Amino acid sequence: MKRLMLLAVCAVLLGVSGFASVCLGQTYRLTYSSFFPPSHVQSVLAEEWAREVEKRTAGAVVIDFYPAGTLTGARQAYDGVVQGISDIGLSALAYSRGRFPLMEAVDLPLGYTSGAQATRVANSVYSHFVPRELQDVHVLYFHAHGPGLLHTRQKAVRSLEDMQGLKLRATGNSASVVKALGGTPVAMSMPESYQSIQRGVVDGGMYPAETNKGWKMAEVVDYCTEAVPVAYTTTFFVVMNKDRWESLPGEVQETITRISREWAPRHGAAWDESDAEGRAFFAEQGNSFITLEEAEMARWKQAVEPVVQEYVRQAAKRGVDAEGVVEFIRNELASGR
């Protein structure tokens, strides 16, 4: 009798949720590592993703979320997933410069105007090209911030000449942008940047407006040079250990995939909302926005074009259809979607 009752309960559960693992009492416990601090909107969204997975799998999946690099740091997150230190990881591709030659194109200074736009481009590039460089993990989704802009401490930058001698925090392709504009790039993760600027180790950095509030950077800088036509982005990955992914039942995989497709644009929208908040917080500190003259902006665009061409040359040497990727991205940007 008890067996019949159990089968009946299972049948109801299967009819409602489709998760046989619930009936079998199987729970899949996963770890999720993120370098964003817990209060950062991107960290909040990442944890909400985890809770949504738990909800829609009726508890068949339980995810332990580790923010602020407490499980693996920003630079170690990807390898941490590959090695199984964490099951899921969120960090920036730029922290492993040279490792992702095709996806690196997304971060080029191609004039991004929003996080929603950059996020759409990043996921479109991956879906279209399916780069081999990410075959050692299961990709859940990407998101990317709004226009990366120049922020400086003490010195206002209104021309390329003003860039001379400045040491600026920059990672990935943004480091090439800084160098092309005449500054000296210094690689460091975002958690390291606040004190480095405050202590004068660097004179500022290239980052999106959201960082002014999300990472409190507006407290240690004074100026923002708004050169949007040469703005870059930074692509963030959410990936899962391949073996762990393959150990999940098909219905769980399908659910996680659906949620991930929903969550990517939410991250993009959040980047834009936090950009607006970052700009407001920046102004509240008494800091100044600088708009370049049209002729000067043309000089900046000309200065960074070699960054794109150098990417094409170097990526092509590694077997990447670099010209095709750049053309694809420029078409996506021009589409206005």
Buried (B, 14 or more C-beta within 10 A) or exposed (E): EEEEEEEEEBEEBBEEBBBBBBBEEEEBEBBBBBBBBBEBBBBBBBBBBBEBBBEBBBBBBEBBBBBBBEBBBBBBBBBBBBEEBBBBBBBBBBBBBEBBBBBBBBBBBBBBBBBBBBBBBBBBBBEEBEBEBBEEBBBBBBBBBBBBBBBBBEEEBBBBEBBEEBBBBBBBBBBBBBBBBBBBBBBBBBBBBBEBBBEEBBBBBBBBBBBBBBBEBBBBBBBBBBBBBBBBBBBBBBBBBBEBBEEBBEBBBEBBEEBBEEBBBBBBBBBBBBBEBBBEBBBEBEBEEBEBEEEBBEEBEEBBEEBBEEBBEBBBEEEBBBBBBBEBBBEBBEEEE
